Amino acid sequence: MRKLKIGDVKLKNRLLLSPLVDVSDLPFRLVCRKAGAAMAYIEMLNISAILHENRHTEGLMRTDKRDKPSGIQITGRTVEEFEKVVPYVENFDVVDINCGCPSIRITDNGSGSFLLKHPEKIADMVRTLKDAGLTTTAKIRLGFKENNVLKVAKAVEKAGADAITVHARLADHGSDVPADWKWIAKVKHTVGIPVIGNGDVWDGPGAEKMLDLADGAMIARASIGDPAVFERILHYLKTGKEKEFDARKNMKIFLEYLSLEKTNGADMGRIKRVCSKFVRGFGGAAKARDEMMKKKTYDGVLSFAKELRKSV
Ligand SMILES: Cc1cc2nc3c(=O)[nH]c(=O)nc-3n(C[C@H](O)[C@H](O)[C@H](O)COP(=O)(O)O)c2cc1C
């Protein structure tokens, strides 16, 4: 399979796990990497939260040698913030700038997808990180309310970014609007840096189509509760044959994830949100999910999951 390189960072294949708020912590990244994701990002962090050095954000920034190449995604409002954050993120292999988050909390602050209105500002942010010697990428959408993706992509490239990820929706498009992949192809024809396509990749055939258009495929929702989607996609890309979802295997990965969460601080809110997604694909899954959500402690969830695994 063709390889993907982001700056000097070589990826073992062309599949990437998206940054995912409340999901892509170290344990989740590790199980996705084990299943074959070549790259996995820490969820979007606000630069102001990083600069405040609060414990929660520091916990989210945790990484280790299994989490390589490491990737962090940041967003912010001003170029000055980007200058200040350099010492906090310089040890990551890749630093991605979020220019796509549509949450009002983020856009009201002038960051996330709001930045798409100001391509030159994004370019200055990229330049700031590049001048500091960081491997820098940007994850964009097609536009804020109007499509200006080619303009933004050109500005990002001109500023020296090492790659660009295109989530092929406008910022005000929900996930019910299909991602419009023709714009990923247009960006690919417009810029010379690697283009990673994102939006609605769910399986091997989808990933294959995306990889015909782009240099990499970034996967978000398909991985939540199903990290083995990476393995199935890689199998398809190699053999042309689709592998079925395997509920038993998924439960095994679920237990691995839970055990990693134990050493990661076991935040119950986060664990439960992610855990409920793992319980699927077998008779009685909905009932089991409801039962599991009633557990109040980490150990409660763990013993429930262990029992469940025996019956799947
Ligand atoms: C729970 C959740 C959290 C997300 N968090 C982030 C994030 O932190 N940064 C980001 O760039 N995109 C985030 N996204 C958007 C995804 O990365 C991705 O762009 C989008 O879901 C489309 O890809 P998909 O069709 O593979 O899900 C999030 C999406 C979901 C569902």
The ligand as an ORCA input file, in Angstrom:
! r2SCAN-3c Opt
* xyz 0 1
  C     -17.773     12.568     19.431
  C     -17.058     13.394     18.392
  C     -16.021     14.213     18.782
  C     -15.327     14.971     17.832
  N     -14.256     15.709     18.232
  C     -13.481     16.334     17.297
  C     -12.259     16.986     17.656
  O     -11.837     17.010     18.801
  N     -11.553     17.581     16.656
  C     -11.949     17.543     15.342
  O     -11.251     18.061     14.476
  N     -13.082     16.922     14.991
  C     -13.837     16.305     15.921
  N     -14.966     15.630     15.535
  C     -15.288     15.533     14.111
  C     -14.618     14.293     13.531
  O     -13.226     14.325     13.758
  C     -14.862     14.133     12.037
  O     -14.354     15.264     11.361
  C     -16.343     13.976     11.694
  O     -17.001     13.144     12.651
  C     -16.509     13.359     10.301
  O     -15.852     12.129     10.218
  P     -16.638     10.716     10.303
  O     -17.670     10.725      9.223
  O     -15.564      9.681     10.078
  O     -17.280     10.649     11.649
  C     -15.707     14.912     16.471
  C     -16.765     14.079     16.093
  C     -17.434     13.328     17.027
  C     -18.558     12.431     16.575
*
